[in-house]
Amino acid sequence: ALTDMTPPVTIIEGKEVPQAPLKEQVRTTLRATADKSLYWCRQFAFITGVFGGSECLVEKYRGKHDVWNAVVSGCVTGAAMQAKQGPQASAVGCGGFAVFSLVID
């Protein structure tokens, strides 16, 4: 995303970064990095939990261990990730994650 390409902090306490003292720059940048790391940690935990749980349930229901379990689980995970954005986004997330799971597996 475009927001990931911009610097994490451009203004510190009303001053632009080059005018702010180095200690404030380091503290603010580390805090912003920690917040972003926590965000990605939560996202990864969500993906792992939903994918692993749904794959286990699908495999148990179908009674088979094959690539289609990962595809269905990918669809469930992609749809769950995009659920707040509406049904069209969920459908796109479902398809995208299912294809990704098929290619990876």
N, CA, C and O atoms as a DFTB+ gen file, in Angstrom:
420 C
 N C O
     1  1       0.828      -1.174       0.000
     2  2       0.000       0.000       0.000
     3  2       0.880       1.248       0.000
     4  3       2.048       1.209       0.387
     5  1       0.310       2.310      -0.427
     6  2       1.060       3.560      -0.522
     7  2       1.461       4.075       0.855
     8  3       2.511       4.703       0.996
     9  1       0.638       3.818       1.874
    10  2       0.968       4.314       3.212
    11  2       2.205       3.631       3.781
    12  3       2.876       4.192       4.647
    13  1       2.515       2.430       3.307
    14  2       3.707       1.728       3.786
    15  2       4.982       2.303       3.193
    16  3       6.070       2.046       3.706
    17  1       4.866       3.078       2.119
    18  2       6.045       3.614       1.452
    19  2       6.449       4.980       1.999
    20  3       7.578       5.420       1.784
    21  1       5.557       5.646       2.693
    22  2       5.885       6.955       3.237
    23  2       6.636       6.789       4.552
    24  3       6.477       5.768       5.222
    25  1       7.441       7.759       4.931
    26  2       8.142       7.646       6.209
    27  2       7.139       7.548       7.354
    28  3       6.062       8.139       7.277
    29  1       7.476       6.807       8.421
    30  2       6.516       6.628       9.501
    31  2       6.176       7.919      10.232
    32  3       5.060       8.073      10.728
    33  1       7.122       8.846      10.304
    34  2       6.887      10.091      11.041
    35  2       7.479      11.237      10.235
    36  3       8.644      11.179       9.841
    37  1       6.687      12.282       9.984
    38  2       7.204      13.457       9.274
    39  2       7.165      14.701      10.152
    40  3       7.912      15.650       9.915
    41  1       6.288      14.703      11.178
    42  2       6.178      15.860      12.077
    43  2       6.200      15.357      13.516
    44  3       5.452      14.449      13.877
    45  1       7.066      15.957      14.335
    46  2       7.172      15.596      15.748
    47  2       6.884      16.841      16.569
    48  3       7.623      17.823      16.504
    49  1       5.807      16.796      17.342
    50  2       5.408      17.904      18.202
    51  2       5.383      19.239      17.461
    52  3       5.875      20.244      17.974
    53  1       4.819      19.251      16.270
    54  2       4.672      20.472      15.504
    55  2       5.899      20.871      14.705
    56  3       5.841      21.843      13.953
    57  1       7.013      20.151      14.842
    58  2       8.234      20.458      14.089
    59  2       8.458      19.375      13.045
    60  3       8.181      18.199      13.280
    61  1       8.964      19.790      11.889
    62  2       9.301      18.786      10.891
    63  2      10.507      18.001      11.366
    64  3      11.283      18.479      12.193
    65  1      10.661      16.783      10.835
    66  2      11.692      15.871      11.328
    67  2      13.102      16.458      11.311
    68  3      13.813      16.293      12.303
    69  1      13.549      17.125      10.262
    70  2      14.930      17.619      10.313
    71  2      15.191      18.628      11.433
    72  3      16.326      18.737      11.897
    73  1      14.168      19.372      11.881
    74  2      14.374      20.360      12.931
    75  2      14.214      19.768      14.334
    76  3      14.639      20.386      15.310
    77  1      13.621      18.604      14.449
    78  2      13.423      17.982      15.758
    79  2      14.743      17.399      16.249
    80  3      15.560      16.948      15.446
    81  1      14.956      17.404      17.563
    82  2      16.182      16.805      18.101
    83  2      16.262      15.311      17.780
    84  3      15.236      14.643      17.646
    85  1      17.477      14.799      17.659
    86  2      17.695      13.411      17.263
    87  2      17.026      12.437      18.231
    88  3      16.461      11.429      17.807
    89  1      17.087      12.735      19.521
    90  2      16.493      11.839      20.514
    91  2      14.983      11.709      20.297
    92  3      14.432      10.613      20.400
    93  1      14.318      12.822      19.998
    94  2      12.881      12.784      19.725
    95  2      12.584      12.027      18.443
    96  3      11.608      11.280      18.375
    97  1      13.420      12.213      17.420
    98  2      13.238      11.497      16.163
    99  2      13.319       9.996      16.384
   100  3      12.475       9.243      15.898
   101  1      14.343       9.560      17.123
   102  2      14.534       8.132      17.370
   103  2      13.371       7.572      18.177
   104  3      12.833       6.519      17.833
   105  1      12.975       8.264      19.250
   106  2      11.885       7.785      20.099
   107  2      10.584       7.674      19.311
   108  3       9.886       6.665      19.405
   109  1      10.259       8.695      18.544
   110  2       9.013       8.699      17.784
   111  2       9.025       7.649      16.686
   112  3       8.018       6.983      16.448
   113  1      10.158       7.501      16.020
   114  2      10.263       6.502      14.960
   115  2      10.161       5.091      15.528
   116  3       9.493       4.238      14.943
   117  1      10.810       4.835      16.655
   118  2      10.716       3.517      17.281
   119  2       9.292       3.217      17.739
   120  3       8.816       2.089      17.603
   121  1       8.615       4.227      18.282
   122  2       7.228       4.033      18.713
   123  2       6.324       3.723      17.513
   124  3       5.468       2.842      17.593
   125  1       6.511       4.440      16.409
   126  2       5.710       4.196      15.207
   127  2       6.009       2.816      14.632
   128  3       5.101       2.120      14.176
   129  1       7.280       2.419      14.652
   130  2       7.660       1.099      14.162
   131  2       7.053       0.005      15.035
   132  3       6.582      -1.008      14.519
   133  1       7.061       0.199      16.342
   134  2       6.467      -0.783      17.252
   135  2       4.965      -0.910      17.014
   136  3       4.428      -2.018      17.023
   137  1       4.285       0.217      16.801
   138  2       2.848       0.174      16.536
   139  2       2.554      -0.579      15.239
   140  3       1.627      -1.388      15.187
   141  1       3.336      -0.317      14.198
   142  2       3.136      -0.997      12.912
   143  2       3.445      -2.490      13.039
   144  3       2.760      -3.319      12.441
   145  1       4.473      -2.831      13.815
   146  2       4.816      -4.240      14.023
   147  2       3.698      -4.973      14.749
   148  3       3.383      -6.114      14.411
   149  1       3.100      -4.334      15.737
   150  2       1.995      -4.935      16.463
   151  2       0.797      -5.139      15.542
   152  3       0.113      -6.159      15.630
   153  1       0.542      -4.184      14.670
   154  2      -0.545      -4.318      13.690
   155  2      -0.319      -5.540      12.801
   156  3      -1.227      -6.350      12.614
   157  1       0.885      -5.673      12.255
   158  2       1.178      -6.810      11.376
   159  2       1.161      -8.129      12.138
   160  3       0.782      -9.160      11.583
   161  1       1.565      -8.105      13.400
   162  2       1.521      -9.310      14.238
   163  2       0.071      -9.781      14.399
   164  3      -0.213     -10.972      14.273
   165  1      -0.829      -8.860      14.672
   166  2      -2.238      -9.219      14.821
   167  2      -2.823      -9.747      13.510
   168  3      -3.584     -10.715      13.512
   169  1      -2.472      -9.117      12.406
   170  2      -2.969      -9.573      11.113
   171  2      -2.487     -10.991      10.804
   172  3      -3.262     -11.835      10.355
   173  1      -1.209     -11.238      11.050
   174  2      -0.651     -12.559      10.782
   175  2      -1.281     -13.609      11.686
   176  3      -1.552     -14.724      11.242
   177  1      -1.516     -13.266      12.946
   178  2      -2.157     -14.202      13.872
   179  2      -3.587     -14.518      13.416
   180  3      -4.026     -15.665      13.499
   181  1      -4.300     -13.515      12.942
   182  2      -5.660     -13.724      12.441
   183  2      -5.659     -14.652      11.236
   184  3      -6.437     -15.604      11.174
   185  1      -4.782     -14.371      10.280
   186  2      -4.699     -15.199       9.071
   187  2      -4.346     -16.633       9.434
   188  3      -4.965     -17.574       8.937
   189  1      -3.357     -16.800      10.292
   190  2      -2.918     -18.137      10.680
   191  2      -4.031     -18.894      11.392
   192  3      -4.271     -20.066      11.103
   193  1      -4.708     -18.232      12.318
   194  2      -5.778     -18.888      13.058
   195  2      -6.947     -19.286      12.185
   196  3      -7.439     -20.411      12.275
   197  1      -7.396     -18.370      11.338
   198  2      -8.550     -18.667      10.477
   199  2      -8.181     -19.733       9.449
   200  3      -8.952     -20.667       9.224
   201  1      -7.023     -19.605       8.830
   202  2      -6.633     -20.574       7.807
   203  2      -6.426     -21.957       8.415
   204  3      -6.952     -22.945       7.902
   205  1      -5.666     -22.033       9.504
   206  2      -5.401     -23.324      10.137
   207  2      -6.664     -23.982      10.661
   208  3      -6.868     -25.182      10.478
   209  1      -7.512     -23.198      11.311
   210  2      -8.749     -23.753      11.843
   211  2      -9.703     -24.213      10.757
   212  3     -10.290     -25.290      10.855
   213  1      -9.860     -23.402       9.726
   214  2     -10.786     -23.793       8.654
   215  2     -10.240     -24.974       7.856
   216  3     -11.010     -25.822       7.406
   217  1      -8.923     -25.040       7.676
   218  2      -8.362     -26.188       6.958
   219  2      -8.586     -27.476       7.738
   220  3      -8.901     -28.515       7.158
   221  1      -8.422     -27.403       9.047
   222  2      -8.650     -28.573       9.895
   223  2     -10.110     -29.016       9.816
   224  3     -10.391     -30.207       9.688
   225  1     -11.044     -28.054       9.891
   226  2     -12.464     -28.390       9.823
   227  2     -12.856     -28.948       8.456
   228  3     -13.631     -29.901       8.371
   229  1     -12.326     -28.361       7.396
   230  2     -12.653     -28.835       6.046
   231  2     -12.108     -30.242       5.840
   232  3     -12.787     -31.106       5.286
   233  1     -10.876     -30.463       6.293
   234  2     -10.281     -31.794       6.130
   235  2     -11.062     -32.844       6.919
   236  3     -11.268     -33.960       6.443
   237  1     -11.489     -32.485       8.113
   238  2     -12.257     -33.424       8.930
   239  2     -13.616     -33.700       8.280
   240  3     -14.066     -34.845       8.253
   241  1     -14.267     -32.664       7.761
   242  2     -15.569     -32.827       7.130
   243  2     -15.471     -33.672       5.859
   244  3     -16.279     -34.576       5.645
   245  1     -14.478     -33.372       5.019
   246  2     -14.337     -34.084       3.744
   247  2     -13.726     -35.468       3.908
   248  3     -13.996     -36.364       3.108
   249  1     -12.913     -35.648       4.926
   250  2     -12.260     -36.942       5.127
   251  2     -11.140     -37.201       4.141
   252  3     -10.745     -38.349       3.934
   253  1     -10.622     -36.142       3.528
   254  2      -9.537     -36.273       2.551
   255  2      -8.452     -35.258       2.874
   256  3      -8.720     -34.193       3.431
   257  1      -7.234     -35.606       2.518
   258  2      -6.107     -34.684       2.681
   259  2      -5.565     -34.374       1.292
   260  3      -4.719     -35.100       0.770
   261  1      -6.058     -33.289       0.697
   262  2      -5.597     -32.913      -0.636
   263  2      -5.540     -31.386      -0.761
   264  3      -5.771     -30.661       0.206
   265  1      -5.230     -30.921      -1.961
   266  2      -5.009     -29.494      -2.194
   267  2      -6.305     -28.682      -2.059
   268  3      -6.244     -27.486      -1.776
   269  1      -7.453     -29.296      -2.251
   270  2      -8.708     -28.553      -2.226
   271  2      -9.074     -28.090      -0.825
   272  3      -9.833     -27.134      -0.664
   273  1      -8.540     -28.762       0.189
   274  2      -8.754     -28.278       1.556
   275  2      -8.123     -26.895       1.728
   276  3      -8.726     -26.001       2.320
   277  1      -6.914     -26.729       1.211
   278  2      -6.228     -25.438       1.300
   279  2      -6.952     -24.371       0.478
   280  3      -7.004     -23.208       0.881
   281  1      -7.504     -24.755      -0.655
   282  2      -8.227     -23.790      -1.499
   283  2      -9.481     -23.288      -0.782
   284  3      -9.748     -22.087      -0.759
   285  1     -10.244     -24.205      -0.201
   286  2     -11.457     -23.803       0.524
   287  2     -11.081     -22.957       1.743
   288  3     -11.729     -21.951       2.032
   289  1     -10.037     -23.369       2.450
   290  2      -9.593     -22.598       3.612
   291  2      -9.095     -21.219       3.197
   292  3      -9.321     -20.239       3.907
   293  1      -8.427     -21.136       2.067
   294  2      -7.993     -19.841       1.553
   295  2      -9.170     -18.943       1.244
   296  3      -9.138     -17.742       1.515
   297  1     -10.202     -19.524       0.681
   298  2     -11.417     -18.759       0.376
   299  2     -12.040     -18.231       1.667
   300  3     -12.417     -17.061       1.742
   301  1     -12.146     -19.081       2.670
   302  2     -12.726     -18.669       3.955
   303  2     -11.881     -17.557       4.582
   304  3     -12.417     -16.570       5.085
   305  1     -10.566     -17.725       4.550
   306  2      -9.675     -16.735       5.146
   307  2      -9.756     -15.398       4.417
   308  3      -9.856     -14.350       5.055
   309  1      -9.713     -15.425       3.092
   310  2      -9.801     -14.188       2.316
   311  2     -11.121     -13.463       2.541
   312  3     -11.154     -12.237       2.651
   313  1     -12.209     -14.229       2.610
   314  2     -13.514     -13.616       2.854
   315  2     -13.585     -13.035       4.263
   316  3     -14.157     -11.963       4.460
   317  1     -13.009     -13.731       5.245
   318  2     -13.026     -13.236       6.620
   319  2     -12.200     -11.963       6.763
   320  3     -12.561     -11.063       7.521
   321  1     -11.091     -11.892       6.030
   322  2     -10.242     -10.696       6.109
   323  2     -10.950      -9.469       5.558
   324  3     -10.734      -8.358       6.042
   325  1     -11.788      -9.658       4.556
   326  2     -12.451      -8.538       3.894
   327  2     -13.909      -8.372       4.309
   328  3     -14.639      -7.603       3.684
   329  1     -14.344      -9.074       5.346
   330  2     -15.758      -9.071       5.736
   331  2     -16.283      -7.675       6.072
   332  3     -17.439      -7.368       5.779
   333  1     -15.463      -6.838       6.673
   334  2     -15.922      -5.501       7.069
   335  2     -16.121      -4.573       5.873
   336  3     -16.827      -3.571       5.986
   337  1     -15.511      -4.890       4.727
   338  2     -15.617      -4.024       3.551
   339  2     -16.830      -4.348       2.685
   340  3     -17.090      -3.635       1.715
   341  1     -17.576      -5.399       3.004
   342  2     -18.781      -5.716       2.252
   343  2     -18.665      -7.004       1.466
   344  3     -17.599      -7.616       1.412
   345  1     -19.779      -7.419       0.848
   346  2     -19.811      -8.713       0.159
   347  2     -18.939      -8.775      -1.098
   348  3     -18.354      -9.816      -1.397
   349  1     -18.852      -7.677      -1.825
   350  2     -18.037      -7.698      -3.037
   351  2     -16.560      -7.843      -2.674
   352  3     -15.841      -8.606      -3.318
   353  1     -16.110      -7.138      -1.673
   354  2     -14.725      -7.255      -1.225
   355  2     -14.457      -8.648      -0.660
   356  3     -13.371      -9.197      -0.847
   357  1     -15.441      -9.219       0.026
   358  2     -15.284     -10.574       0.551
   359  2     -15.134     -11.588      -0.577
   360  3     -14.338     -12.521      -0.481
   361  1     -15.904     -11.397      -1.646
   362  2     -15.801     -12.309      -2.791
   363  2     -14.432     -12.204      -3.454
   364  3     -13.844     -13.218      -3.832
   365  1     -13.925     -10.990      -3.596
   366  2     -12.602     -10.794      -4.191
   367  2     -11.525     -11.379      -3.275
   368  3     -10.590     -12.024      -3.750
   369  1     -11.653     -11.156      -1.973
   370  2     -10.706     -11.720      -1.016
   371  2     -10.734     -13.234      -1.034
   372  3      -9.691     -13.883      -0.959
   373  1     -11.923     -13.794      -1.133
   374  2     -12.082     -15.245      -1.210
   375  2     -11.357     -15.800      -2.430
   376  3     -10.571     -16.742      -2.322
   377  1     -11.625     -15.214      -3.577
   378  2     -10.976     -15.686      -4.806
   379  2      -9.473     -15.502      -4.799
   380  3      -8.729     -16.393      -5.208
   381  1      -9.032     -14.357      -4.341
   382  2      -7.602     -14.088      -4.325
   383  2      -6.828     -15.001      -3.391
   384  3      -5.774     -15.524      -3.753
   385  1      -7.351     -15.192      -2.195
   386  2      -6.649     -16.040      -1.233
   387  2      -6.739     -17.503      -1.633
   388  3      -5.810     -18.268      -1.374
   389  1      -7.855     -17.913      -2.268
   390  2      -7.986     -19.295      -2.741
   391  2      -6.978     -19.600      -3.839
   392  3      -6.358     -20.664      -3.844
   393  1      -6.817     -18.661      -4.773
   394  2      -5.825     -18.846      -5.845
   395  2      -4.420     -18.862      -5.261
   396  3      -3.594     -19.684      -5.658
   397  1      -4.144     -17.972      -4.332
   398  2      -2.836     -17.948      -3.671
   399  2      -2.548     -19.271      -2.972
   400  3      -1.438     -19.795      -3.059
   401  1      -3.555     -19.815      -2.273
   402  2      -3.371     -21.082      -1.583
   403  2      -3.157     -22.227      -2.565
   404  3      -2.373     -23.137      -2.297
   405  1      -3.849     -22.186      -3.699
   406  2      -3.660     -23.219      -4.720
   407  2      -2.263     -23.164      -5.300
   408  3      -1.632     -24.204      -5.490
   409  1      -1.769     -21.970      -5.584
   410  2      -0.427     -21.817      -6.162
   411  2       0.640     -22.234      -5.158
   412  3       1.598     -22.912      -5.527
   413  1       0.492     -21.845      -3.911
   414  2       1.489     -22.158      -2.890
   415  2       1.505     -23.653      -2.579
   416  3       2.573     -24.246      -2.427
   417  1       0.333     -24.256      -2.486
   418  2       0.253     -25.668      -2.125
   419  2       0.594     -26.500      -3.338
   420  3       0.589     -27.729      -3.265
